[in-house]
Amino acid sequence: MSTPRFQFIHAADLHLGSPLIGLAGRDADLARRLAAAGRTAFEDLVTFAIETAVAFVVVAGDIYDGDWADASIGLFFARQVGRLDRAGIPIVMVRGNHDAESVITRTITLPTSVHVFPSNRATTHTLDRWRVALHGRSFPNRAVEENLSLTYPAAMPGWFNLGVLHTSCTGHAAHATYAPCSVPDLARLGYGYWALGHIHEYQELSRDPWIVFPGNLQGRSVRECGPRGAVLVTVEDGRVQAVERQIFDRARFERLAIDLSGVGEMAAVHERVEAAFRPLAPVAASRLVLARVHLTGECAAHDRLCAGRDDLAAEVQAAAHRVHEEIWLERLKVETRRPPATADAATAVLDPTVLLADLDRDPDFRERALAALAEIVRKMPSGVAEEAGIDAEFEALCAEAQALVLGRLSGRTC
């Protein structure tokens, strides 16, 4: 007997309740809006599932970012799955490393249409109407080093078989290695689709069988740029016919590298910055956009750029808002270079550029500067120093300090 035609949504890594400490330290209002974006993205996913009349929804782990500070995040999730329940759409999920059984200590009763796979063994959950057999296993604790896929049952003949697993399948340097496995490990079981979670980038590891990471639903920092969402899977005659990405993010991070080579006047700097923001206007029409701006290139404006950082950041933000009111400056990085000095031997001895050129190579200066930097990092709130990356940018900080001094001596800023 063949299975009927149906569609389902595969999502993962919702990270509801993510704290976003670094951004909160810089702008509390933006942090609040970004934190709300994750919830709104999931709310939009639920609305899409109901309007599309999907057969079911699969979430492959990390629904929550960690244990709840209060019940609000659990109540939000219960409210959304309640909407699915009233529409007759079941939701099937596993726990990942962020919401493992040992991590989440609070609970709120969910509708009976919500099925959470146990953590002690891999089990099978069937949806008889669609002749779908879902196989899964949750994380018992945050760090699972076992290849859980080796414990999954064989496919049920005559049913559409779907595996749900939170894993670092094939290994990814940017993510911790949890429940490691390989594509052959998964393919051997004969399932028609593997719904994976943990890797935050969209990836199709295989199309025979389909093995998919949908990526996370909402980017959480500039490390997670570009569109975010879930996938809509169409199954007909027991086989996957289509896998379509659906974008649900309500805030998006972007990186802009703006080459200022040859620029000497600040007006020209502002023009190039505004031009770089223009392609983001269509994106900002439907969501918040947070852009990290890198100014690069060899330019005569270098010292002035560094000397007036606060004024420059304000000008960059103003340029973004001229393009669209929902484009915001996440962080400004000035990585321009000063053109080579042209002073002759008679004046070089009095040239501040020459006098400061080798200061950062002086052993005594480096020792004292590194000690001061370490003390600053130690006093910063948890997570902020890592997000800023200042402890890994000593050379760049020295160059910036030199440019700041020279810019102030010239008496010209932005």
N, C-alpha and C positions, 0 to 999 in steps of 0.2 A: 504494500500500500504506500503510495507516494504522499509526501507531506503537502499540506495546502500552501498557497502563496501567502506570505506575511512579511512584515517589516519589523525590525527592532532597532533600538538605539543602544549604542555601546559608548559609555563614558567612563572616565577614570580621573582620579586625582583632583577632586573638587576642592580639597583643603579648606573646607569651611572653618572659619575662625582663625585664619592665618593672621599673626600679630602685626606684621609689617613695621617692625620697630624702627628701622633706619629712616623710612619716609616720614613716620610720625614725628621723629625728632626734628625734621626740617619744616614740615608744614602739616599741622594737625588736621586742617580741613581737607586737604588732598588725601591724606592717609585715611580719613573717615570715608571719603567717597570711593577710594580704591578698595577698602575693606568691604564696603557694600556691594561693589561690582561683582565679587565672587558669588554672593547670594543671588543677586539679580540675574546673573548668567545661568544659575541653576533653575531659577524660577522661569526663565525664558525657555530652557530646555524642556521643562515640564509642560509648559504651554504648547510648545511645538509637538511634543509627544501626543498630547490630547488632540490637537487639531489634525495631526497626521493619522491618528487612530492606529498607532503602532501596536503590535501584539504584546510587547513587554519592553522593559528597560533593564540593561545590565550596567552595573557600576563595578569596575575592577579595582576597588581598593582606594584607601586614603580619602574617604568621604570627609572626615574631619582632619584638621591639621595636628591635633593632639587632644589631650583631655580638656574638657570644657571648664572654663573659668566660672560659668554659671549655666543655667538651663536654657538660655535664649537660643543658642545655636542648635541644640537638640530639638527645641520646639519648632524652630524654623524648618528643619529637615522633616519633622513629623507633619507639619502643615503641608509641605509640598508633596510628600508621598501620599498624604491623605487625598489630595487632588487627583493623583493617579489612581488611587483605589476607587474613588467615586466614579471615575471614567472606565473602570474595569480593566486597568492596565497594571499587571503585577510588576514588581521590581525585584531583581535578583542581584545579590552583591557579595563580595568577599571583603574581609578586612585586610588592610595593608600594613606597612611598617608604622605609619603615623597614627592609625586608629586600631592597632592590634588589641586583642582582648586584655592584655596586661597594661595597656596605655589608657584606654577609656574606662573610667571607673563609674561614671554616671550613666543612667539609662532612662529612656522614656519609651513607653509602650507604643509600638508601631502597628499599623493595620496588618491583618493576617496575610494580606497579599504581598507583604515584604518578606523575602526569604534571604537569610544570611547564612552562608555556608559555615559549618563548624570548623574549628581549628585542629582538632585531634586527628582527623583523617579526611581524605577526599571522599565526597559523597555525590550522589546524583539527585537532581530535582527535576521532575517532569512537569511539563505543561501539556496536558493531554489534548486540549482543543487544537493545538498547533503541531502535535506530535514532535515536541522539542524536548530533548534530554540535555540539561545543563549540568556540567560537572565542575566542582570547585572545592577550594579549601582556603580558609582564612589563616592569617598569621596569629599564632598564639602570643608572640612578643615582638618587640621592635626589630630585633636582628635575627633573621631566619637564614641560616647558611645552607640548609638542606635543599636539594633539588626536589621540590614538591611535585613536579610534573611526573616523576617516576612512580608516585603513589596514586595517580589518577586511574580510574577504571577504563576498561575498553569501551569502544563505541557500542551503542545499542542499535542492532540491525533494524532498518526500516524507519528510524527516527532521524531527525536532524540533530546532530550532536554538536554541542558548543562548550568549549572549555573556558573557564574564567580563572585567571591567575594574575597575581601581583608579583612581578619578577623583573630582574635586570637582564632578561634573556639576551644572550650573546655578549653581554658586558658593555658598559658605557662608562667612560672615565668621569663624566660629569655627575653620575649618580652612584650611590652606594650599592654594593653588590649584595642583593637580597634574593633568596630563592633562585639561584642561578640555574639556567638551563640553556639548551640550544634548540635551534629550529628542528633538527632531526628528532630530538627528544619529544617535541610536541607533535610532529607529523606522524610519528609511528603509531599514535593512538587512533588515527582514522577519523578524527573529528572534522566537521565541515568548516568550523570557524573557531579561532582562538581570540578571546577578548582579553587583552593584556592591559596592565596598568603599571605605574611606577616611573616610566620614562616620560618626561613632560613634552617631548617633541613628537609630532605625528610621524609615524613610520609604518610602512607595510613591509614586514619581514619576509612574507611569502604570500603568493596568491593561489597556491595549490599544495596544501590547504591555505585558506586565508588566515594570516597571523598578523594582528594589527595592534599597534599602540595608538590610541586616539589623541594622545597628548593631554595636557591638563585643560580644564574648562576655562580658566582665567589666569593669565600671566601674573606673577607676583612681584617681579622685579625686572630691571633692565637686562638681567641674564636670560629672560624669557620673552624675547621680542617676537613680534609678528602675530598673525591670527591664531586664536585658540578656540577649541570647541570639542565636538564629539563626532560620531559617525552614524549615519543611517544605513542599515544593511537590509537589502531586499533578498529574500529567499524564495525560490520557486522550484517545484519538483525536487525538493531535497538538496538543492545546490544554491550557493551564493551567486546571485545574478548581478548585484551592484553593491559597491561600497562608496558612499558619498559623504564627503566631509560637510559638516554643518557648523558654522561659526556662531558662537554664543557670547564671546567675551564682551564685556561692557567697559573695559579700560584696556588700552594697548600701549605697550612700551616699544619705543623705536630708538635707534641710534643714528645720528647724523654726523658724518665726517665732512667738514666744510674746509676746502682748500683755499687759503688766503694768500697763496704765493703771489708776490709782487705787489700786494696791496699796501699802500702807505697811509691813506686817509681813512678816518673812522667812518665817514659816510659810505665809503665803498664796502667796508666791513659789514655795516648794517644792511646794505643792499644784498650782499651775497648770502647773509644769514636768512633774510626774509625769503629769498628765492629758494633756499634749501627747504624751508618749511612748506612751501606751496603744495608739493605732492601729497602732504598729509591731510589737506583740507577734506577730501572725500571720506577719509577714515574718521576724522573728527566729527563729521556730520551725524554720526550715530553712536559715538562713544567718546569717552575721555581718552586723550592721547598724552602720554608722558614721554618726552624726548630727552635723551642724553646727547648733548652737543659737544663734539670734539672739533676744536679749531686747529688746523694744521697748516704746514707750509712755511717757507722762509719769506718773511715780510718785514718791511720797515716799521709796521705798526706794532711789532712784537712787544716792545717795552711798555707802550701805552696800554696794550691789552692786559698785561699782567699788573700794571700799577693801579688800575681802577677796576678790580675784579667785581666789586659790588655793583658799580655803575654799569659795567659791561653785562653782568647777568640780568640787570633790569632792562637793558636795551634789547638783549636777546629775547627775554620774555615778551617785551612789547612787540617785537617783530613777529613772534609766534601768534600773539593775539590779533595782530593786523591781518593775519591769514585766516585764523578761526579762533573764536573765544574758548574752545575746548582743547586747545593745544597748550600744554604746560611744559615748562623747563624742569626736567627731573634733576639734571646736574650739568654744569658747564665745566669742560676740561680745556684749558688753553695749552696746546701742544705745538704752538708755532715756534719758529726759530728766528734769531736775529741774523741779518745779513752779515757777512764777514766785515770786520773793521777795516777802514781805509786810512786811518791816521798814520802820518809819517813818523819817523824815528824821533824827531824833535818834540812832537806833541804827545807821543804814546805814553811817556812817563807820567803825564798828568791826565791821561784818559781813564775815567772810571771803569770803562769796559775792560781795558787791559789790566787794571789793578785788581779787579774782581775775578778775572778769568780763571785762575787756578786756585781760588780760595777753597772750593769744595774738595780739592785733592789734598789739602793740608791735613796730616794725621790728627793733630790736636783738635782742629775744627770738626772733623768727622766724628771723633769720639764724643765730643760734647754735644754735637747736634743729634747724633743717634740716641744718646742718653735722654736728651730733652724730648725727642720724638716718642721714645718708649714710654716716658712718663705721661705724655699726652694720651697715647693710646690706652694706657692702663686706666686712666680716669674717665674714659668715654663709656657711655652705656653699652651694655652687652648688645652685640650685633651691629652697632653703628660703625665701629672701626673697620669691621670686616666688609661692610657694604661700601664704605668710602675707599677702602684699600690703601690708606695712607701709609701703613707700615711697609708696604711693598713698593713705594714710589719715592724712595729717598733721593735718587738722582734727579727726578723730575721736580721734586720740591726745592732742591738746591737751585736748579735753573730758574724756577719760578721766583724764588726769593731774590736772586740776582736781577732778574728782569724788573721786579717790583722796585728795587732800590734805584735802578737806572731810570725807570719810568718816573719815579718821584723826583729824581734829580733833574730830569728834563722839564719838570713842571707841567707836563701834559698828560692828561688821562682821557677817558672816554667822553 
